[in-house]
Amino acid sequence: MNRYPRNMHGYGQTPPHANWPGGANIAVQFVLNYEEGGENNVLHGDAASEAFLVDVLGAAPWPNQRHANVESMYEYGARAGFWRLHRLFTQANLPVTVYGVATALMRAPAQLAAMQEAGWEIASHGLKWVQHKDMPPEEERGQIAEAIRLHTIATGARPRGWYTGRSSLNTVDLVAEAGGFAYISDTYDDDLPYWKLIAGQPQLIIPYSLSTNDMRFVTGPGFDNGEEYFTFLKDTFDCLYAEGEAGAPKLMSLGLHCRLVGQPGRLQGLKKFVEYIRGFDKVWVPTRLAIAEHWAAEHPYQAPEVFPSQLDKDEFVRRYGSIFEHSPWIAERAWDGEMGPANDTAIGLHFALRTQFRMATPEERLAVLRAHPDLAGKLAAAKRLTAESTAEQASAGLDHLTDEERETFTRLNTAYVEKFGFPFIIAVRDHDKASILETFERRIANTAEDEFATAAAQVERIALLRLKAILP
């Protein structure tokens, strides 16, 4: 079963209206990543020093050694940067979500007390600030459990949000398996929260962002100074605010680090942005947990009737084998091909079926055309059409013809089949009787090559309309 696991469709062209509180056009969410004391360090039992997200250009891990410069930069985040950011947000009275590395929180009693006194949400940022991409699932599962345990000891409550950051392909599934999380944020794939079905259970995902993350101060291409940072944040905000004003509110996530934007020159850009957004009325500044609770209330999980890409072959063919008239082999080949979440909508499944129709031999395509009934012909009179064809012909009034209209259709059907060797095919739901007859008269003058292409296009159109009647 060749199933593509990535979801390239998402909400598609019509995302849900977020209905942010107060009719806000945008939700702006500030995340403070607290990692200082949880990073790679031989003191922590790690194999090498840290080298990620620091102001040491070209830093590399030092096996079995401590890196004095890198360590002191992380220490700056805890000793100075944190308090600078704490003053900014508490004085502005803005809520913050902390992504707290469990081992870092255990080494930060004063900072943790300040977070809790300010009423900030403290979500889990994993056990340690280390790379997980090569970590075996069983080891990562154990680290998740230990992170929850230490987080609960440090804060007095189990975390309700999760973001690993340096994650593996297994992270989201393993965190969902642990259970009890209002949201997981280890994705960057949308501007809105969404529900993901994991092991049969719905899990809310609140995507994060690295484009607006202050990590770009130390990665390239990135921000050289606070003004560049502010300009990018402002442009992002302005775009999303305008979309919200036009009826499609979104979420803007800002990722912050004590040792990065906590530096004085960089902080000025963040401070300028905070002051900028305070000049707008329809802005909601929540924690991520508040977003999760809002989304669960406004947009609770609704199980779809069916995911076509997840059906077994027999059921798939039973449901969709008649989309192309009397040609179940198209559905069989589509099921055998690559399918995934992008094929679970009418447009997506149509693409999969249509691809097989277009890849078929000329003889196979001709057989599909010949499988269609005449319009208002003998099969219709004998009530031997498929249910789909019966409904389609009735929609254009072809089941109630005058004697004169019936004679006209019979004459045209006969002439058309004699010339082209297959019935006249048209997506009748796009027409009425008059326009069908007008099109019939015009197309019968086509060349055989042109009419074959036209009829094939109409077969594809009929299939799309049939799918739109049964799928989102």
C-alpha positions as CSV (number, residue, x, y, z in Angstrom):
1,M,0.0,0.0,0.0
2,N,1.8,3.1,-1.3
3,R,0.6,5.8,1.0
4,Y,2.3,9.2,1.2
5,P,2.2,10.3,4.9
6,R,2.8,14.1,4.5
7,N,-0.3,16.4,4.4
8,M,0.2,18.9,1.6
9,H,-3.4,20.0,1.6
10,G,-4.3,21.2,5.1
11,Y,-7.3,23.6,5.1
12,G,-6.9,24.3,1.4
13,Q,-8.5,27.4,-0.1
14,T,-11.0,27.9,2.6
15,P,-9.6,27.8,6.1
16,P,-12.0,28.1,9.1
17,H,-12.7,31.4,10.6
18,A,-10.7,31.5,13.8
19,N,-13.3,33.5,15.7
20,W,-10.6,34.9,18.0
21,P,-12.1,36.5,21.1
22,G,-13.3,40.1,20.7
23,G,-13.4,39.7,16.9
24,A,-9.7,40.0,16.7
25,N,-8.1,40.0,13.3
26,I,-4.9,38.3,14.6
27,A,-3.6,36.4,17.5
28,V,-0.1,37.3,18.4
29,Q,1.6,34.7,20.6
30,F,5.0,35.2,22.4
31,V,7.0,32.2,23.3
32,L,10.1,32.4,25.5
33,N,12.3,29.3,25.1
34,Y,14.0,28.6,28.4
35,E,16.9,26.3,27.6
36,E,19.8,27.6,29.7
37,G,21.1,24.8,31.8
38,G,19.5,22.1,29.7
39,E,21.8,22.3,26.7
40,N,24.5,19.8,25.7
41,N,27.3,19.8,28.3
42,V,29.6,17.1,29.6
43,L,28.5,18.3,33.0
44,H,25.1,17.1,32.1
45,G,26.3,13.7,31.0
46,D,26.4,14.6,27.3
47,A,29.2,13.5,24.9
48,A,30.1,17.1,23.8
49,S,29.6,20.7,24.3
50,E,26.7,22.8,22.8
51,A,27.2,24.6,19.5
52,F,23.6,25.6,18.6
53,L,22.1,29.1,18.7
54,V,25.0,31.0,20.2
55,D,27.1,34.1,19.1
56,V,30.1,31.9,18.3
57,L,30.3,31.9,14.5
58,G,31.0,28.4,13.2
59,A,30.7,26.8,16.6
60,A,31.1,23.1,16.6
61,P,30.6,20.5,19.4
62,W,33.7,19.7,21.3
63,P,33.7,16.0,22.2
64,N,34.4,15.3,25.9
65,Q,35.1,19.0,26.6
66,R,33.4,22.0,28.0
67,H,33.2,25.1,25.8
68,A,33.8,28.1,28.1
69,N,32.5,30.7,25.6
70,V,29.3,28.8,24.7
71,E,28.6,28.0,28.3
72,S,29.0,31.7,29.3
73,M,26.6,32.8,26.5
74,Y,23.9,30.4,27.8
75,E,24.6,31.7,31.3
76,Y,24.1,35.2,30.0
77,G,20.6,34.2,28.9
78,A,19.8,33.0,32.5
79,R,21.6,35.8,34.4
80,A,20.7,38.8,32.3
81,G,18.6,38.1,29.2
82,F,15.7,36.4,31.0
83,W,15.3,39.4,33.4
84,R,15.3,41.9,30.5
85,L,12.6,40.0,28.7
86,H,10.7,39.5,32.0
87,R,10.6,43.2,32.6
88,L,9.5,43.9,29.0
89,F,6.5,41.6,29.2
90,T,5.4,42.2,32.7
91,Q,5.5,46.0,32.3
92,A,3.5,45.6,29.1
93,N,1.2,43.2,30.9
94,L,1.4,40.7,28.0
95,P,1.0,37.0,28.6
96,V,3.8,34.6,27.6
97,T,4.2,30.9,27.0
98,V,7.4,29.5,28.2
99,Y,8.9,26.5,26.4
100,G,10.8,25.2,29.5
101,V,13.4,22.5,29.1
102,A,12.8,20.3,32.2
103,T,16.4,20.1,33.3
104,A,16.9,23.8,32.7
105,L,13.9,24.6,34.9
106,M,15.3,22.5,37.6
107,R,18.4,24.7,37.6
108,A,16.5,28.0,37.5
109,P,14.6,28.5,40.8
110,A,14.5,32.3,40.7
111,Q,13.5,32.5,37.0
112,L,10.9,29.8,37.5
113,A,9.4,31.7,40.4
114,A,9.3,34.8,38.3
115,M,7.5,33.0,35.5
116,Q,4.9,31.7,37.8
117,E,4.4,35.0,39.6
118,A,3.8,36.6,36.3
119,G,1.1,34.0,35.5
120,W,2.9,32.7,32.4
121,E,2.1,29.4,30.9
122,I,5.0,26.9,31.2
123,A,4.9,24.3,28.5
124,S,7.4,21.5,28.1
125,H,10.4,21.9,25.9
126,G,11.6,18.3,26.5
127,L,13.9,16.8,29.0
128,K,17.1,18.3,27.6
129,W,17.9,20.8,24.8
130,V,19.6,18.2,22.6
131,Q,19.1,16.8,19.1
132,H,16.5,13.9,18.8
133,K,16.7,13.1,15.1
134,D,18.8,9.9,15.6
135,M,17.3,9.0,19.0
136,P,15.6,5.5,19.1
137,P,11.8,5.8,19.7
138,E,12.1,3.9,23.0
139,E,14.7,6.3,24.3
140,E,12.8,9.3,23.2
141,R,9.6,7.9,24.8
142,G,11.5,7.6,28.1
143,Q,12.8,11.1,27.8
144,I,9.3,12.4,27.3
145,A,8.1,10.6,30.4
146,E,11.0,12.0,32.4
147,A,10.5,15.5,31.1
148,I,6.9,15.3,32.3
149,R,7.9,14.0,35.7
150,L,10.6,16.7,36.3
151,H,8.3,19.5,34.9
152,T,5.6,18.5,37.4
153,I,8.1,18.5,40.2
154,A,9.5,21.9,39.2
155,T,6.3,23.7,38.5
156,G,3.8,21.8,40.6
157,A,1.6,20.9,37.6
158,R,1.9,18.6,34.6
159,P,2.6,20.5,31.3
160,R,-0.4,20.8,29.0
161,G,1.6,22.0,26.0
162,W,4.7,20.5,24.3
163,Y,7.4,21.6,21.9
164,T,10.6,19.6,21.5
165,G,12.2,21.8,18.8
166,R,15.2,19.6,17.8
167,S,12.7,16.8,17.1
168,S,12.6,13.4,15.4
169,L,10.1,12.1,12.9
170,N,8.6,10.2,15.9
171,T,8.3,13.2,18.3
172,V,4.7,14.2,17.6
173,D,3.3,10.7,17.7
174,L,5.3,9.9,20.9
175,V,4.1,13.0,22.7
176,A,0.5,12.3,21.6
177,E,0.9,8.7,22.9
178,A,2.0,10.1,26.3
179,G,-1.4,11.8,26.3
180,G,-2.8,14.7,28.4
181,F,-1.6,17.5,26.1
182,A,-3.9,20.3,25.0
183,Y,-1.6,21.0,22.1
184,I,1.7,20.0,20.5
185,S,3.7,22.6,18.5
186,D,6.4,20.6,16.8
187,T,5.2,21.6,13.3
188,Y,5.6,24.7,11.2
189,D,3.0,23.9,8.6
190,D,0.2,26.4,9.0
191,D,-1.0,29.8,10.3
192,L,-3.9,28.2,12.3
193,P,-4.2,25.3,14.7
194,Y,-5.6,22.0,13.4
195,W,-6.6,18.6,14.6
196,K,-4.5,15.6,13.7
197,L,-5.6,12.0,14.1
198,I,-2.8,10.0,15.8
199,A,-3.3,6.3,16.6
200,G,-7.1,6.9,16.3
201,Q,-7.2,9.8,18.7
202,P,-7.5,13.5,17.8
203,Q,-4.6,15.7,18.9
204,L,-4.6,19.5,18.5
205,I,-1.6,20.9,16.8
206,I,-0.7,24.6,17.2
207,P,2.0,25.2,14.6
208,Y,5.1,27.3,15.5
209,S,7.2,29.5,13.3
210,L,11.0,29.8,12.7
211,S,10.7,32.7,10.2
212,T,9.8,35.1,13.1
213,N,12.1,33.4,15.5
214,D,15.0,35.3,17.0
215,M,17.3,32.4,16.2
216,R,17.8,34.2,12.9
217,F,20.1,36.6,14.7
218,V,22.7,33.8,14.7
219,T,21.7,31.9,11.6
220,G,22.0,33.0,8.0
221,P,20.4,34.6,6.2
222,G,19.1,36.3,9.3
223,F,18.7,39.6,11.2
224,D,21.8,41.8,11.6
225,N,20.2,44.1,14.1
226,G,17.0,44.9,16.0
227,E,15.7,47.2,13.2
228,E,15.8,44.4,10.6
229,Y,14.1,42.2,13.2
230,F,11.4,44.7,13.9
231,T,10.8,45.3,10.2
232,F,10.2,41.6,9.5
233,L,7.9,41.2,12.5
234,K,6.0,44.3,11.4
235,D,5.6,43.1,7.9
236,T,4.4,39.7,9.1
237,F,1.9,41.3,11.4
238,D,0.6,43.7,8.8
239,C,0.0,40.9,6.3
240,L,-1.8,38.7,8.8
241,Y,-3.8,41.6,10.2
242,A,-5.0,42.5,6.7
243,E,-6.0,38.9,6.1
244,G,-7.9,38.9,9.3
245,E,-9.6,42.2,8.4
246,A,-10.7,40.5,5.1
247,G,-12.3,37.7,7.0
248,A,-9.5,35.1,7.6
249,P,-7.9,35.7,11.0
250,K,-4.6,33.9,11.6
251,L,-2.0,33.2,14.3
252,M,1.4,34.9,14.5
253,S,4.0,33.0,16.7
254,L,7.2,34.7,17.9
255,G,9.9,32.5,19.3
256,L,12.3,34.2,21.7
257,H,15.5,33.1,23.5
258,C,17.0,34.7,26.6
259,R,20.5,34.6,25.3
260,L,19.6,35.9,21.9
261,V,16.9,38.6,21.9
262,G,17.7,39.2,25.5
263,Q,20.8,41.1,24.3
264,P,20.2,44.9,24.6
265,G,20.6,45.8,20.9
266,R,18.3,43.1,19.8
267,L,15.7,43.7,22.5
268,Q,15.1,47.1,21.1
269,G,13.6,45.6,17.9
270,L,11.2,43.4,20.0
271,K,10.3,46.3,22.3
272,K,9.5,48.4,19.2
273,F,7.2,45.6,17.9
274,V,5.4,45.3,21.2
275,E,4.7,49.0,21.1
276,Y,3.6,48.8,17.5
277,I,0.9,46.2,17.9
278,R,-0.5,48.0,21.0
279,G,-1.6,50.6,18.5
280,F,-4.2,48.2,17.0
281,D,-7.6,47.4,18.5
282,K,-8.3,43.9,17.1
283,V,-5.3,42.1,18.4
284,W,-5.5,39.1,20.8
285,V,-2.3,38.3,22.7
286,P,-2.9,34.9,24.4
287,T,-0.8,32.0,25.7
288,R,-0.7,28.9,23.6
289,L,-2.9,27.1,26.1
290,A,-5.5,29.9,25.8
291,I,-5.4,29.3,22.0
292,A,-5.8,25.6,22.5
293,E,-8.8,26.0,24.8
294,H,-10.4,28.5,22.4
295,W,-9.9,26.2,19.4
296,A,-11.2,23.2,21.2
297,A,-14.4,25.2,22.1
298,E,-14.9,27.0,18.7
299,H,-13.6,24.2,16.4
300,P,-13.9,20.9,18.2
301,Y,-12.7,17.8,16.4
302,Q,-15.2,16.4,13.9
303,A,-14.4,13.0,12.6
304,P,-14.7,12.9,8.8
305,E,-17.0,10.3,7.5
306,V,-14.2,8.7,5.6
307,F,-10.5,9.2,4.6
308,P,-10.4,7.8,1.0
309,S,-6.7,7.2,1.2
310,Q,-7.0,5.1,4.3
311,L,-9.7,2.7,3.0
312,D,-8.8,-0.9,2.1
313,K,-8.9,-1.7,-1.6
314,D,-12.3,-3.4,-1.7
315,E,-14.1,-0.6,0.1
316,F,-12.3,2.1,-1.9
317,V,-13.5,0.5,-5.2
318,R,-17.0,0.0,-3.8
319,R,-17.2,3.6,-3.0
320,Y,-15.5,5.2,-6.0
321,G,-15.5,2.5,-8.7
322,S,-18.5,4.1,-10.4
323,I,-17.1,7.7,-10.4
324,F,-15.9,7.0,-13.9
325,E,-18.9,5.3,-15.5
326,H,-18.7,1.5,-15.4
327,S,-14.9,1.7,-15.1
328,P,-13.9,0.3,-11.6
329,W,-10.3,-0.4,-12.9
330,I,-9.6,3.4,-12.6
331,A,-10.3,3.3,-8.9
332,E,-8.3,0.1,-8.5
333,R,-5.3,1.6,-10.2
334,A,-5.6,4.8,-8.1
335,W,-5.7,2.8,-4.9
336,D,-2.5,1.0,-6.0
337,G,-0.8,4.3,-6.7
338,E,0.6,6.9,-4.4
339,M,-2.2,8.5,-2.3
340,G,-2.2,10.5,0.9
341,P,-4.0,13.2,2.9
342,A,-4.0,15.5,-0.2
343,N,-6.3,12.9,-1.9
344,D,-9.0,12.9,0.8
345,T,-11.0,15.8,-0.7
346,A,-13.1,15.8,-3.8
347,I,-10.4,17.7,-5.7
348,G,-7.6,15.5,-4.4
349,L,-9.3,12.2,-5.1
350,H,-10.4,13.4,-8.5
351,F,-6.8,14.1,-9.2
352,A,-5.8,10.5,-8.3
353,L,-8.6,9.0,-10.4
354,R,-8.1,11.4,-13.3
355,T,-4.4,10.7,-13.4
356,Q,-5.2,7.0,-14.0
357,F,-7.7,7.9,-16.7
358,R,-5.1,10.1,-18.4
359,M,-2.4,7.4,-18.1
360,A,-4.6,4.7,-19.7
361,T,-4.1,3.5,-23.2
362,P,-6.2,5.1,-26.0
363,E,-8.3,1.8,-26.1
364,E,-9.0,1.9,-22.4
365,R,-10.0,5.6,-22.6
366,L,-12.3,4.8,-25.5
367,A,-13.9,2.1,-23.5
368,V,-14.7,4.6,-20.7
369,L,-16.3,6.9,-23.2
370,R,-18.4,4.0,-24.6
371,A,-19.5,3.0,-21.1
372,H,-21.5,6.3,-20.9
373,P,-25.2,6.1,-21.8
374,D,-26.9,8.1,-24.5
375,L,-28.5,11.3,-23.3
376,A,-32.3,10.6,-22.9
377,G,-31.8,7.4,-24.8
378,K,-33.1,3.9,-24.6
379,L,-31.4,3.0,-21.3
380,A,-33.0,6.0,-19.6
381,A,-36.4,5.1,-20.9
382,A,-35.9,1.6,-19.6
383,K,-34.7,3.0,-16.3
384,R,-31.4,1.1,-16.6
385,L,-29.0,4.0,-16.0
386,T,-26.7,4.0,-13.0
387,A,-27.9,6.0,-10.0
388,E,-25.4,8.8,-10.8
389,S,-26.5,9.1,-14.4
390,T,-30.1,9.0,-13.5
391,A,-29.7,11.9,-11.1
392,E,-27.6,13.8,-13.5
393,Q,-29.9,13.6,-16.4
394,A,-32.9,14.4,-14.2
395,S,-31.1,17.6,-13.0
396,A,-31.2,19.0,-16.5
397,G,-34.8,17.9,-17.1
398,L,-33.9,15.1,-19.5
399,D,-36.3,12.7,-17.8
400,H,-39.2,14.9,-18.8
401,L,-39.0,15.5,-22.6
402,T,-41.7,16.4,-25.0
403,D,-42.1,14.0,-28.0
404,E,-40.4,16.6,-30.2
405,E,-37.4,16.9,-27.8
406,R,-37.1,13.1,-27.6
407,E,-37.0,12.8,-31.4
408,T,-34.3,15.5,-31.6
409,F,-32.1,13.7,-29.0
410,T,-32.6,10.4,-30.8
411,R,-31.6,11.9,-34.1
412,L,-28.5,13.6,-32.7
413,N,-27.5,10.5,-30.7
414,T,-27.7,8.3,-33.8
415,A,-25.7,10.7,-35.9
416,Y,-23.1,11.3,-33.2
417,V,-22.4,7.6,-32.5
418,E,-22.2,6.9,-36.2
419,K,-19.6,9.6,-36.7
420,F,-17.4,9.1,-33.5
421,G,-18.1,5.6,-32.3
422,F,-19.0,6.6,-28.7
423,P,-22.0,8.4,-27.1
424,F,-22.2,12.2,-26.8
425,I,-20.9,13.0,-23.3
426,I,-21.5,16.3,-21.4
427,A,-21.6,17.3,-17.8
428,V,-25.3,17.9,-17.7
429,R,-25.2,19.5,-14.2
430,D,-23.5,22.5,-15.9
431,H,-26.4,22.9,-18.4
432,D,-30.1,23.0,-19.1
433,K,-31.9,21.3,-21.9
434,A,-31.5,24.2,-24.3
435,S,-27.7,24.6,-23.8
436,I,-27.2,20.8,-24.0
437,L,-28.9,20.7,-27.4
438,E,-27.0,23.8,-28.6
439,T,-23.7,22.2,-27.5
440,F,-24.7,18.9,-29.1
441,E,-25.4,20.6,-32.5
442,R,-22.0,22.4,-32.3
443,R,-19.8,19.5,-31.2
444,I,-21.2,17.0,-33.8
445,A,-19.3,19.1,-36.4
446,N,-15.9,18.5,-34.6
447,T,-13.1,16.4,-36.0
448,A,-12.8,12.9,-34.4
449,E,-9.6,13.9,-32.7
450,D,-11.0,17.1,-31.2
451,E,-14.2,15.4,-30.1
452,F,-12.3,12.6,-28.4
453,A,-10.4,15.1,-26.3
454,T,-13.6,17.1,-25.6
455,A,-15.5,14.0,-24.5
456,A,-12.6,12.9,-22.3
457,A,-12.6,16.3,-20.6
458,Q,-16.3,16.0,-20.0
459,V,-15.8,12.6,-18.5
460,E,-13.3,14.1,-16.1
461,R,-15.7,17.0,-15.3
462,I,-18.6,14.5,-14.5
463,A,-16.3,12.6,-12.2
464,L,-15.4,15.8,-10.3
465,L,-19.0,16.8,-9.9
466,R,-19.8,13.3,-8.6
467,L,-17.0,13.5,-6.0
468,K,-18.0,17.0,-4.9
469,A,-21.4,15.6,-4.0
470,I,-20.0,13.1,-1.6
471,L,-16.6,14.5,-0.3
472,P,-15.5,17.9,1.1
